[in-house]
């Protein structure tokens, strides 16, 4: 009898471990629209939440970062049983909690274009098919395709938005966000969209006491996109041979 009891305890423990394996996910979720206007709902390790999510209470870090590369604005809305959060405007950055009830269905969508949405069910079951995010359609042409697009220094950090970097024909550099010159930023991931019109100048950024990151080099003309993890500290943007411009990245 004692041996049977021991085996039963081991079996129950194994079942608990197996059942709990589906719930071993981050309780922090990042919500945002990507540069193509697609809706994103990701765990802290950058993996997609997908069509199912374990029931429970989560902290949602929302970065409703304005217009995408097509110039389309978005309003983030997460709703379902016991949850109804809507971004105040197209530039809302907020943190809130949401409790997903077992068996309930939840939707994250763009209220300005409800066709952009994703639906998930609160369950520990593994989904048979992974759903895809619907992206908007538009007759507006995208900016010229960059030579390349990559991520520098990316980690488990929030995406903050896009920065417009320009190199004029005369070689003058500028860095702006939403039409305003950059002076201070919050630490996180930023996508630099560099429009370089000079073959004699490039666009580089550099954190104090760190190596420079060349976004475009001398001799390059065109549009280049690069995502960079901006750590807290003093940064500059420059091109060799001209004075550096400074901006601060705060925690």
ABEGO torsion letter per residue (X at the ends): XAAAAAAAAAAAAAAAAAAAAAABBBABBBBBBBAAGBBBBBBAAGBBAEABBBBEBBBBBBBBAEBBAAGBBBBBBBBEBGBBBBBABAABBBBBBBBBBBGBBBBBBBAABAABBBBBBBBABBBABBBBBBBBBBABBBBBBBABBBBBGBBBBBBAEBBBBBBBAAGBBBBBBGGBBBABBBBEBBBBBBBBABAABBBBBBBBGBBBBBABBBGBBEBBBBBBBBBBEBBBBBBBGBBBBBBBBBX
